Amino acid sequence: MKLKRIVIISGSPGSGKSSVSRLLAENSTHERAVHMHTDDFYGYIRKGYIPPWLPKADEQNTVIIESFATSVASLASGGYEVFVDGVIGPWFLDPWLKLAYDGFDVRYVILRPSQQTVISRAKEREKGVVSIDIDAVKQMWHAFSDLGEYRSHAIDTTNQKLDETVVSIQKLLNENAMKII
């Protein structure tokens, strides 16, 4: 079976990753598509969990990302187009670069709305069932400030509605843009 595309939708908390990834998967032109949420993998930890934005979480985060990438590769090998939703900065691209070098079509999209936008969204979430650390949101937003060679993979979605962002990304994917290598 032909390997299907892997599309990483990244950005800070509150950037819209989950909503965008879900819609991209639901509207995929492929016969089969899946939306995978990296936060789910962190939720599997029952003992020894460390909040992922803390420096002492590096080892945990590496294991989670590598495990996640292995699962994604299995799905893509099985014929699913996979939309990966997670805080995957350039500092976490090694497993994804390996997949690209192994022949997978890996795309990397960074949602980069303004800091105020992500803080507002995080506060809205806080009114629901999820508790969000606003300082962590700010820290992660700043972590995406220096994207180096992946600067062109960032999309400022501050003034876009959800459907506009999805259409914009679909267009880029159809144009064969946002390849990780």
N, C-alpha and C positions, 0 to 999 in steps of 0.2 A: 504494500500500500504506500502511496506517495505521502511523504511527511507534510503535515499541514503547518500553516503559519502560526507562530507564537508572537503575540502582541503584548508587550509589557506596557501597562498604563500606570505611570508612577507620578509621584509628587508628594507634597507634605500632607499631613492629615487635614481634611477639610477642603482639599483641592477638587474633589468630585470624582475621584478614581472609581469608586464602587458604582456610582450611578452610570457613569460613562461606560465602564466595562460591561455592566449588565446589559445595557442597550446595544452595545456593539455586538455582543454575543447573540442576543435575541434577533438582531437584524443582519446577522452574517449571511453572506451569499453562499457559504458552504453548507452542505447537507447536514453537517453536525458541528456544533460549536459549544464551548464551555467557558464559563466565567469562574476563575479560581481566585479566591480572596486569601492573601497571605496571612491576614489576621487570624483566620481559622486555624492555621498551623500553630500559632502562638497559643491559641485557646486550648489546644490539646495538652499542654504542659500542666500536670497536676501537682508537681513538686519541683521546687527550685526555679520557678519563674522569676525572671528579672525584667523590669520594664525595658523594652528594646531601645529606648533613647538614651539610656544610661551607659557610660563608657564601659562599665563592668559587664555589660550584656554582649560584648563582641563575640565571644565564643558561642553563646546561645544563638545569636543572630546568624552567624555563619552556618551553623548546623541546620537551622530552620530554612534558610535560603537554599542551601544545597539540597536538602530533602524536598523542598518545594519544586526546585528545578528538575529533579529526577521525576517527580510525579507529572509535571508538565510535559516532559519529554515523552513519557509513556503515553499520555493522551494524544499528543501530536503524532506520535508513531502509529497510533491506532486510528488515525483519520479524523481527529477533532481539530478544528481551529480553536486555539486556546487564547483567551484574553486574561492576562495576569494582572491582578489588581493589588498593588502594594507599594510601600515606601521603599523603593529600590533605587537608591541613588547610584551615581557612578562608582561609589566605593563598594557596591555589592554586585558588580556586573560580571565577575569572573565566571561563575557557573553558566551564565547566559552566553558569554563570549565563547565558552567551550562548546555549548550547543550549536552556536552559529558555525564554528570551525568544523563541527561534526556533520554539517550539512543541513541543519534546520534553518528555516527562514525566520529569523528573530528580528522583530521590530521593537523600537524603544521610543515611547512617547512620554514626555514629562508635562503634566498639567501645572501651570505656574501662574495662578491668579495672584492678585495683590495680597500682601500680608493681612490687611484689614478684612478682605473677603474670607480668607481661611479662618481667621479668628471669629468672625460673625457666624460662619457655618458651624464651627466647633461649639460656640455658645448655644446655637439652636439645638445641636445634638444633645448638649448637656441638659436641656429641658426634657429630653426623652429619657430612655433607660440607660444610656451610656454616659459614664462620667469621663470627661476629657480634661487633661491637664493643659491649660492654656499656655503655660510656660514651655511645655514640651512641644506644643503646636508651633510656637514662635521659633524655638530651637530648630525644629525640623524644617520650617520654612527657610530659615537662614542657611541650613545645610545644603539647600538646593540653589544657593546663590552663585556658587562657583561650579559650573557644569563642565568647564574645560571643553574638550572636543565634542561634547554632547549638547553644547549651547543651542545648536540649530534644531535640536529635538524638543525644545521647550515651546509650549503654546501658552500665550497669555489669554486665559479664559475669564478674566475679571468681568468683562462686559458681555460675555456670551451666555445665552440660555443653554440648558442641557442639550436640546436637540441641535442647536447650532454647533456645539462642540463635537457632538457625535458625527454630524455631516462633514465637518472640517477634517476630522480624523479619518473617516471613511474615504474621503477624497485623497488624502495623503497616502493612505494604504494602497488605493487603486493606482496611484501614480508611482508605486514602488518606492516610496520615500520611507524615511525613518528606520532604515536598516541599521542594525547594531554594528555591523562591520561592512 
